[in-house]
Amino acid sequence: MKRLFLAIAIGLLAAPAFAQDKNALAIQYVKMPEIQNMMTEMFSPSAMGNQIAASLPASVGLSEDQKQRIGVLMSEAMNELRPKLEELMVSNLDDSFSIAELQALIDFYSSEHGAAVMRKMSPFMAGVMSQLHPEMQALQRKVGPEIAKILQE
C-alpha cells in the first residue's frame, strides 16, 4: 500500500514537469525557422491574392492589380492574426501530440530532408489546388443550391 501511495505521489509531482516539457517542445516546434517560413509564405501578398482569387466564383474576374491589392490587404490582416495562430498551434500541438511525437517532428523538420519538404510543401499544395480549382468550382455550382436550401431552413 505504501508503494502504491509513493508511486501515485511521484506521478503527481512529475506531471507538471511533463506538461512543461511538452509545452516547451510545442513552442520549440512553432518557433522553428522552417515553420515560421511556411507561415510567412502562406501569408505573403502573392499567396493571399491567389487564395482569394481561387475562392471567387468563375464569373468574378480579377485583374492582376486587383489581385495584388487584395493580396497585400489580406496579407497584412492575416499577419495581425499570426500571434494568435502561433498560440493556437502551441495549444493544439500540446493537446494532440506526445513528447516523443513532438520531438520526432522537430528532429525531422530540423533535418536536411525535413527542411526541404517544408520549403516545398506550400508550392506543392498551391499547385495541386490550382489544378483542382476547376473541379472545385463545378462542385460548388452543383452543391451550392442544396447548401442554400439547407441554410434557409
Secondary structure as GFF3:
##gff-version 3
##sequence-region A 1 153
A	DSSP	alpha_helix	2	31	.	.	.	ID=ss1
A	DSSP	alpha_helix	33	42	.	.	.	ID=ss2
A	DSSP	alpha_helix	45	55	.	.	.	ID=ss3
A	DSSP	alpha_helix	64	96	.	.	.	ID=ss4
A	DSSP	alpha_helix	99	110	.	.	.	ID=ss5
A	DSSP	alpha_helix	112	152	.	.	.	ID=ss6
###
